[in-house]
Amino acid sequence: MDDIHWTPTAERILRVASELFYTRGIRAVGVDTIAEEAGTTKKTLYDRFGSKDRLVAAYLEARDARWRAFLEEHLEQQGPDPEARLLAVFDATEIWQDRYAHRGCSAINAGAELVDPGHPARQLLAPQKLWLRDLLHDLAGEAGLREPEHLADQLLLVHEGALVALSVAKLDTTMDAARAAVRTLISAHRR
């Protein structure tokens, strides 16, 4: 959110709100709670963010930026093999889930809570998922796999299904099953 006046107080409000939104749910957390836990006033919160809706959008943008940076760094460490990098997306997801996402994907969770299509945070959800689809498409193309767009769609579905299974079913085998599906899809798309 480019129009937010980023001060140490605004950063503290966002940090506190992000933790609360993620752990308790967006709709369950009010601005009174956020202000109190951030050690500030509701007026300051509104001065910095304008509304709870814009604070929610800032939370989702910040979390998405952290995920993208984490994933890109993880992929850089994998070396040049694009097929290995496709699988590494799922490795990175598993690491991210273990470290930062014990309640599942923040975008999926927000999508379940924010049903109004005009909500400013709702506008951020599809671009987050499309970014990952585009990354998968690029990696499939670099690997010389057939129909990289179709494969990227399939891989995105496997990825998102794995995210939901990890957060809801808590199965230890979820990411192993996802990687096996990815290997099968890669094999089916080799030239």
Secondary structure as UniProt FT lines:
FT   TURN            2..3
FT   HELIX           8..24
FT   TURN            26..28
FT   HELIX           31..38
FT   HELIX           42..49
FT   HELIX           52..76
FT   TURN            77..78
FT   HELIX           82..100
FT   TURN            102..103
FT   HELIX           106..113
FT   TURN            117..118
FT   TURN            120..121
FT   HELIX           122..142
FT   TURN            143..144
FT   HELIX           148..168
FT   TURN            172..173
FT   HELIX           174..188
//
